């Protein structure tokens, strides 16, 4: 797993599909394949699709997660959809099901 110098650099690498797995030097943001997480598997921050489109979990959680959400929204302007989940604790499967229901 590649380690990036900051949370923002990690999010940028995910958006730009620089590698399959990476994490910030503090471990608070990481991605595996097409999913990036904020602070834990309980919060998938976004999913990157093969066509370059992104689904962003826009559920309110914490100030730090909101910062991550704002970074990824800015980096994917015009190629993302915001999804608000009914609960703060979101399993990846539930998030993907919500995305599928919108497509």
HELIX and SHEET records of a PDB file:
HELIX    1   1 UNK A    7  UNK A   15  1                                   9    
HELIX    2   2 UNK A   63  UNK A   75  1                                  13    
HELIX    3   3 UNK A   92  UNK A  102  1                                  11    
SHEET    1   A 7 UNK A   2  UNK A   4  0                                        
SHEET    2   A 7 UNK A  21  UNK A  24  1                                        
SHEET    3   A 7 UNK A  29  UNK A  32 -1                                        
SHEET    4   A 7 UNK A  35  UNK A  38 -1                                        
SHEET    5   A 7 UNK A  44  UNK A  48 -1                                        
SHEET    6   A 7 UNK A  54  UNK A  57 -1                                        
SHEET    7   A 7 UNK A  80  UNK A  83  1                                        
END                                                                             
